Amino acid sequence: MANARSRRRFLVDSGKLALGFTLGSSVLGAAACGSGSSSSPLVSPSAWKELARRISGQVLRPGDDGYLETALPNNLRYASHLPAGIAMCQNPNDVAQSILWSRQHAIPLITRSGGHSYAGYSTTRGLMIDVSPINHADYDPSTGIVTIGGGIRNKALYAALEAANATITHGRCTGVGGAAFVLGGGIGFNMRRFGLACDLMVETQLVTADGNIVTANSSENPDLFWACAGAGGGNYGINTEFQLRTFPVSDLTVFNITWTSDPESLYTALIAALQAGPPTLGTRVSLNAVTPEQLKSGTDVSVGLLGQLVGTPDELAEILAPAYAVSTPVAATIQVMPYWQAQIDFLSETGSPNRYQEKSAFFQDVPSAQAIDTAFSWARRWPGTSEQAGMVMFQTGDQVNAIAPDATAFVHRDSDWLMTVVVDWTSKDSDALVRQNLDWQKDFYGAMREFTTGAFVNFIDPTLKSWEQDYYGSNLPRLESIKAAIDPHQVFHFPESIRPGSGTSSNANRFKGLVESA
């Protein structure tokens, strides 16, 4: 599309300034990820050869062709935290054998689907179990169900669904893996009319800590199925397949609009106008930060709107009329396009690797005047990097909230907006500058917490202090109980993974035959 950019780049072209930083590299936080070990585990070469014999996929070691390309996470701040080996699993049995091998040799494991964990939790110094070769997609026109492999990326999913003239709630970044997206809830422009991606799941297949390949749905292993609908990836097993309900596609009005004048009044009017919009409207609103120096030179915070409407441009204009009455856009692209052309050519992003951190929370109503004033105040204090920063709002509500908070593991069923405070940087930025930006982000986020609640597990945040309650709320005790039953030894473990809780004995019978001692 004309405004193609990386997944993290949300600044509008008119708001960009060349800041000119040429300082040293920074990978702040590189030791904060993985599954516990801070040094490469000692496993003999013969043991690695044994793993290669046990699986049909390739085992990659440092120095092998393709190792570094496969091992690097999308968030390059964790690029120095690389695995001792990668099992490229082609089927569920490969996954099972990799899990059993890691337990046999006492080497920590981590799961990799797309590698887009914001906190770098899809990398490790032990064994990376990469399911990206399990990337099939099969559509059944008689049921409207699409069956996808746990390693499928959005780009391949787009192609499969385009051929079927069907869609689900999906993301925009073409490189994101399907498993973690669904397991953490799965947000997208369709969520207000169809619900979250996890709400569309009718069945999943996963490999448990003891190497069993199991099916979970509403009648078979229902507690495990419940946990897989929103608890986040890497907690209960390695999901190798999902079945999801689909919906027919239609033409869309897609839009990318930027305002720069009277931004606070515009933002207030825009958010209120979108809040009143129909469920067929999906939007993303960016508030793009500026440095004090930029502000003094006349460049203020800009506001960007990206999204889609199942409707006409005239209907979109009617929705946006209150915002247009306040400020005229400096740039606006509005087009009617077939659904999948709109996703691929207009709305999608490649998600190129970058360095970033996000901190999220939910608004349970339209943001108040005080909340908006606070956001703009902090957006004008940005220290600056060679990339960008700001606050992004994803519109939720409607079908997202039509499901009870305890009906799935995803507990946040009372929100209207999902907020994230974003900081991006590159290797040009010094460690000192990155620290200034992370401090600014922490303070910005802290100020917004007065008006928000919770946090989104798919925007996982390694600095979040109360992450268990923020991600899971009242669903946490049940999630801990299921963890105790299905993975009591925490084979699947990372700094913000769900821990085993009470109730092991009462829940173990629900997973009869699945839980065995190491």
C-alpha positions in Angstrom: 0.0 0.0 0.0 1.1 3.6 -0.4 1.8 4.2 3.3 3.5 0.9 3.9 5.6 0.8 7.1 6.7 -1.5 9.9 4.3 -2.9 12.4 5.6 -0.5 15.0 5.6 2.7 12.8 2.4 4.5 13.5 3.6 8.1 13.0 2.0 9.8 10.0 4.4 11.1 7.3 3.5 14.7 8.0 4.4 14.4 11.7 7.9 12.8 11.1 11.0 14.8 11.8 14.6 13.6 11.2 16.0 13.8 14.7 19.5 12.9 13.6 20.6 10.6 16.4 23.7 8.5 15.5 24.6 7.2 18.9 25.5 3.6 19.9 23.4 0.4 19.8 21.0 -0.5 22.6 19.4 -3.8 23.5 18.2 -2.8 27.0 16.5 -5.6 28.7 18.0 -8.4 26.7 18.4 -10.7 29.8 14.8 -10.4 30.8 13.3 -13.1 28.6 13.4 -16.8 28.1 12.7 -19.6 30.5 15.0 -19.0 33.4 18.6 -19.9 32.5 20.9 -17.0 31.9 23.7 -19.1 30.2 23.7 -21.7 27.5 22.8 -25.1 28.9 25.5 -27.7 28.5 24.1 -30.5 26.3 26.5 -32.8 24.5 26.7 -32.8 20.6 25.5 -36.4 20.7 22.4 -35.4 22.5 21.6 -32.8 19.8 22.1 -35.5 17.2 19.7 -37.7 19.1 17.1 -35.0 18.9 17.7 -34.7 15.2 17.0 -38.4 14.8 13.8 -38.2 16.8 12.1 -35.6 14.8 11.3 -35.3 11.1 12.1 -31.6 11.0 15.6 -30.0 11.0 17.5 -29.2 14.2 19.4 -25.9 13.8 22.4 -25.1 15.9 24.5 -21.9 16.1 26.5 -21.6 12.9 24.1 -23.6 10.8 22.6 -22.1 7.7 19.3 -20.4 8.6 20.0 -20.5 12.3 20.3 -16.8 13.0 17.4 -15.8 10.7 15.2 -18.3 12.5 16.4 -17.5 16.0 16.2 -13.7 16.0 13.0 -12.4 17.7 10.9 -9.7 16.1 11.8 -7.4 19.1 15.5 -6.8 18.5 16.1 -5.5 22.0 16.3 -9.3 22.9 18.5 -10.2 19.9 21.4 -11.3 22.1 19.3 -13.9 23.8 19.5 -16.8 21.4 18.8 -20.6 21.7 21.3 -23.4 22.0 19.2 -25.2 19.4 16.0 -24.9 17.4 13.7 -27.9 16.7 11.9 -27.1 13.4 8.8 -29.2 14.1 6.8 -30.3 11.1 4.0 -32.1 13.0 2.7 -32.7 16.5 4.9 -35.8 17.0 8.0 -33.6 16.4 6.7 -31.3 19.1 6.1 -34.2 21.5 9.6 -35.6 20.9 11.2 -32.2 21.4 9.4 -31.7 24.7 10.4 -35.1 26.0 14.0 -34.6 24.8 14.2 -31.3 26.6 12.9 -32.9 29.9 15.2 -35.8 29.5 18.3 -33.5 29.2 17.0 -30.9 31.7 17.3 -28.1 29.1 14.7 -25.3 29.3 12.4 -24.9 26.4 10.3 -22.2 24.8 7.7 -22.1 22.1 8.1 -20.1 18.9 5.3 -19.5 16.4 5.8 -16.1 14.9 8.4 -14.7 17.3 6.5 -11.5 18.0 6.4 -11.7 21.8 6.7 -8.0 22.8 8.8 -9.1 25.9 11.0 -11.5 24.0 9.4 -14.5 25.7 9.6 -16.6 22.5 13.3 -16.9 22.8 15.5 -18.8 25.2 19.1 -19.9 25.8 17.8 -23.5 25.8 15.7 -25.3 23.2 13.4 -23.3 20.9 10.5 -25.4 19.7 9.6 -23.7 16.4 6.2 -24.7 15.0 6.4 -22.4 11.9 6.5 -25.5 9.6 3.1 -26.5 10.8 1.4 -23.9 8.7 -1.5 -25.5 6.9 -4.9 -23.9 6.4 -7.9 -25.9 5.2 -11.4 -24.5 4.8 -14.6 -26.6 4.9 -17.3 -24.8 2.9 -20.0 -27.1 4.4 -19.3 -25.9 7.9 -17.6 -22.6 7.4 -14.8 -23.8 9.7 -11.1 -23.1 8.8 -8.5 -25.4 10.3 -5.1 -23.8 10.7 -1.7 -25.0 11.9 -0.2 -23.5 15.0 2.7 -22.0 13.0 0.7 -20.3 10.3 1.5 -16.6 9.7 -1.0 -14.0 8.8 0.2 -13.8 5.2 -0.6 -17.4 4.6 -3.8 -17.2 6.5 -4.9 -14.3 4.3 -4.3 -16.3 1.2 -6.3 -19.3 2.4 -9.2 -17.2 3.6 -9.2 -15.1 0.4 -9.6 -18.2 -1.7 -12.5 -19.2 0.5 -14.2 -15.7 0.4 -14.2 -15.9 4.2 -12.6 -14.1 7.1 -12.2 -14.2 10.9 -11.0 -11.6 13.4 -7.4 -11.4 12.4 -4.4 -9.0 12.8 -2.7 -6.6 10.4 1.0 -7.7 10.7 1.6 -10.3 8.0 4.4 -12.0 9.9 2.5 -12.7 13.2 2.0 -16.3 14.1 -1.6 -17.6 14.4 -1.2 -19.6 17.7 -0.1 -16.8 20.0 -2.6 -14.4 18.4 -5.6 -16.7 19.1 -4.4 -17.9 22.5 -4.0 -14.3 23.8 -7.5 -13.3 22.6 -6.8 -11.9 19.1 -7.8 -8.3 18.3 -8.5 -6.8 14.9 -10.7 -4.6 12.9 -13.4 -7.3 12.9 -13.7 -7.8 16.6 -16.6 -5.4 17.2 -18.8 -7.3 14.8 -17.5 -10.9 15.2 -15.8 -10.9 18.6 -12.2 -11.8 19.4 -10.3 -14.5 17.5 -10.5 -16.7 20.6 -14.2 -16.4 20.6 -14.3 -18.0 17.2 -12.3 -21.0 18.2 -14.3 -24.3 18.3 -11.4 -26.7 18.9 -7.6 -26.8 19.3 -5.0 -29.5 19.3 -2.0 -29.2 21.6 0.9 -31.2 23.0 1.2 -31.3 26.7 4.2 -31.3 29.0 4.2 -35.1 29.1 4.3 -35.4 25.3 0.6 -36.3 24.8 -1.2 -34.9 21.8 -4.7 -33.9 23.0 -7.8 -32.3 21.6 -9.6 -29.6 23.5 -13.1 -28.3 22.8 -16.4 -27.6 24.6 -16.9 -31.3 25.4 -13.4 -32.8 25.4 -11.0 -31.3 28.0 -13.3 -28.3 28.3 -11.3 -26.6 31.1 -8.2 -26.7 28.9 -10.2 -25.4 26.0 -11.5 -22.5 28.2 -7.9 -21.7 29.2 -6.7 -21.6 25.6 -9.3 -18.9 24.8 -7.4 -15.9 26.0 -4.8 -16.9 28.6 -1.9 -16.3 26.2 0.6 -18.6 24.5 3.2 -20.8 26.1 1.3 -21.6 29.3 -0.4 -25.0 29.0 1.2 -26.7 26.1 2.2 -26.2 22.5 -0.8 -25.7 20.3 -0.4 -27.3 16.9 -3.9 -26.7 15.4 -7.0 -24.6 15.7 -10.5 -24.8 14.2 -12.2 -21.4 13.9 -15.6 -20.2 12.7 -15.5 -17.9 9.7 -17.8 -15.3 8.1 -18.4 -14.3 4.5 -16.6 -11.2 3.2 -17.9 -8.1 1.5 -16.6 -4.8 0.1 -15.2 -2.3 2.7 -14.6 1.4 3.0 -11.1 1.7 4.3 -9.5 4.9 5.5 -6.3 6.5 6.6 -6.7 10.0 7.9 -4.4 12.5 9.6 -5.1 15.7 11.6 -2.6 18.2 12.9 -4.5 21.3 13.8 -6.3 21.8 17.1 -5.4 18.2 18.1 -6.9 18.1 21.6 -10.3 19.2 20.5 -10.1 17.1 17.4 -9.2 14.0 19.4 -12.0 14.5 21.9 -14.6 14.9 19.1 -13.1 11.9 17.1 -13.1 9.4 20.0 -16.7 10.4 20.8 -17.8 10.0 17.2 -16.2 6.6 16.8 -17.6 5.5 20.1 -21.1 6.1 18.7 -20.3 4.2 15.5 -21.8 0.9 14.5 -20.2 -2.5 15.2 -19.3 -2.8 11.5 -16.7 0.0 12.2 -13.2 -1.0 13.2 -10.7 1.7 14.1 -7.2 2.4 15.4 -6.4 5.9 16.6 -2.8 7.1 17.1 -1.7 10.1 19.1 1.8 10.7 17.9 4.3 12.2 20.4 6.6 15.2 19.8 9.7 16.4 21.7 9.7 19.8 23.5 12.1 21.0 20.8 9.6 20.0 18.0 6.8 21.7 19.9 8.8 24.9 20.1 9.5 24.8 16.4 5.7 24.6 15.7 5.2 20.8 15.3 2.5 19.6 17.6 1.0 16.2 18.4 -0.7 14.7 15.4 -3.7 12.3 15.3 -4.0 9.4 12.9 -7.1 7.3 12.2 -6.8 3.9 10.4 -9.7 1.5 9.9 -12.5 -0.1 8.0 -16.2 0.2 7.7 -18.7 -2.2 6.2 -20.5 0.6 4.6 -20.1 3.5 2.1 -17.8 6.5 2.2 -20.9 8.7 2.8 -21.7 6.6 5.9 -18.1 7.1 7.1 -18.4 10.8 6.5 -21.6 10.9 8.6 -19.8 9.1 11.4 -16.8 11.4 11.3 -18.8 14.6 10.9 -18.2 15.8 14.5 -14.5 15.4 14.0 -14.5 17.2 10.6 -16.4 20.1 12.2 -13.5 20.6 14.5 -10.5 20.2 12.2 -9.9 19.5 8.5 -7.5 16.6 7.9 -4.1 17.3 6.4 -4.2 13.9 4.6 -7.0 11.5 3.9 -7.2 8.3 1.8 -10.7 6.8 1.7 -11.4 3.9 -0.7 -14.0 1.2 -1.4 -12.2 -2.1 -1.9 -12.9 -5.8 -1.9 -12.3 -7.2 1.6 -9.1 -9.1 1.0 -7.6 -6.5 -1.3 -8.3 -3.9 1.4 -6.5 -6.0 4.0 -3.5 -6.9 1.9 -3.0 -3.6 -0.1 -4.2 -1.0 2.4 -4.4 -2.2 6.0 -1.6 -4.7 6.5 2.0 -4.2 7.6 5.0 -6.4 7.2 6.1 -6.2 10.9 9.8 -5.7 10.2 12.0 -6.4 13.2 12.6 -3.4 15.5 13.3 -2.4 19.1 10.2 -1.5 21.1 8.2 -1.7 24.3 4.5 -1.3 24.9 2.4 -0.9 28.0 -1.4 -1.5 27.7 -4.6 -1.0 29.6 -8.3 -0.8 28.9 -10.8 2.2 29.0 -14.2 1.0 30.2 -15.9 4.1 28.6 -15.0 7.0 26.3 -11.9 8.7 27.8 -12.7 11.6 30.0 -11.5 15.2 29.3 -9.0 14.8 32.1 -7.6 11.5 30.6 -7.2 13.2 27.2 -5.5 16.2 28.7 -3.1 13.9 30.6 -2.3 12.0 27.4 -1.5 15.2 25.4 0.5 16.6 28.3 2.8 13.5 28.2 2.8 13.2 24.4 4.5 16.6 24.4 7.3 15.6 26.7 8.8 12.8 24.6 12.6 12.6 24.9 12.8 11.5 21.2 14.4 8.5 19.5 15.4 7.8 15.9 12.0 6.1 15.6 8.7 7.3 17.3 6.5 7.0 20.3 3.0 7.8 21.4 -0.4 6.4 22.4 -2.5 4.1 20.3 -6.2 3.3 20.9 -7.9 0.2 19.5 -11.7 0.3 19.5 -13.2 -2.6 21.3 -16.8 -3.0 22.7 -19.9 -4.5 21.0 -19.3 -8.3 20.3 -16.1 -8.3 22.4 -18.3 -7.5 25.4 -21.2 -9.7 24.4 -19.5 -12.7 26.2 -19.3 -13.0 30.0 -15.9 -12.3 31.6 -15.8 -15.9 32.9 -17.0 -17.6 29.7 -13.4 -17.6 28.3 -10.0 -17.0 29.9 -10.1 -13.5 28.3 -11.6 -11.5 31.2 -11.7 -8.0 29.7 -15.4 -7.9 28.6 -16.3 -4.4 29.7 -14.0 -2.2 27.7 -14.6 0.3 24.9 -11.0 1.0 24.1 -7.6 -0.8 24.4 -4.8 1.7 25.0 -1.1 1.1 24.5 1.7 3.5 25.2 4.5 2.8 22.7 8.2 3.5 22.4 10.3 2.5 19.4 14.0 2.9 19.0 17.0 1.6 16.8 20.6 0.8 17.3 21.4 4.5 16.5 20.0 5.4 20.0 22.3 5.3 23.0 21.5 3.3 26.1 21.1 6.5 28.0 18.6 7.9 25.6 16.6 4.6 25.5 16.5 4.7 29.3 15.1 8.3 29.2 12.4 7.1 26.8 11.5 4.1 28.9 11.3 6.3 32.0 9.0 8.7 30.1 6.9 5.7 28.9 6.6 4.5 32.5 5.5 7.9 33.8 3.1 8.4 30.8 1.6 5.0 31.5 1.5 5.6 35.2 -0.5 8.8 34.7 -3.0 7.0 32.4 -3.6 4.2 34.9 -5.8 6.6 36.9 -8.3 6.3 34.1 -7.8 2.7 32.9 -7.8 -0.9 34.1 -6.2 -4.2 33.4 -3.7 -5.0 30.6 -3.7 -7.1 27.4 -1.6 -10.3 27.5 -0.8 -10.2 23.8 0.9 -6.8 24.4 2.9 -8.6 27.1 4.9 -6.2 29.3 8.0 -7.3 31.2 7.9 -4.3 33.5 4.3 -4.7 34.6 4.3 -5.3 38.4 0.8 -6.7 38.9 0.7 -8.6 35.7 -1.3 -11.6 37.0 -4.3 -9.5 38.0 -3.9 -7.1 35.1 -3.9 -9.8 32.5 -6.4 -12.2 34.1 -8.4 -10.5 36.8 -11.0 -12.8 38.4 -10.1 -15.7 36.0 -6.7 -16.1 37.6 -7.5 -18.7 40.2 -9.1 -21.0 37.7 -6.2 -20.6 35.3 -3.7 -21.4 38.1 -5.8 -24.5 39.0 -5.7 -25.7 35.4 -2.0 -25.1 35.2 -1.5 -27.2 38.3 -3.4 -30.0 36.7 -1.9 -29.9 33.2 1.7 -28.7 33.9 2.4 -29.0 37.6 6.2 -29.0 37.0 6.1 -25.8 34.9 7.7 -27.3 31.9 6.2 -24.4 30.1 7.6 -21.4 31.9 8.7 -17.8 31.3 8.8 -14.7 33.5 5.1 -13.9 33.1 3.7 -17.4 32.6 0.8 -18.7 34.7 1.9 -20.5 37.8 0.3 -23.6 39.3 -2.3 -22.8 42.0 -4.4 -24.7 44.4 -6.9 -27.4 43.3 -4.6 -29.9 41.7 -6.3 -32.9 43.0 -9.8 -31.7 42.1 -8.8 -30.7 38.6 -6.6 -33.7 37.8 -9.5 -35.9 36.9 -10.6 -33.4 34.3 -7.3 -34.2 32.4 -7.3 -37.9 33.1 -4.3 -39.6 31.6 -2.6 -36.4 30.6 -0.6 -35.5 33.7 2.3 -37.7 34.7 5.3 -37.0 36.9 8.6 -36.1 35.2 
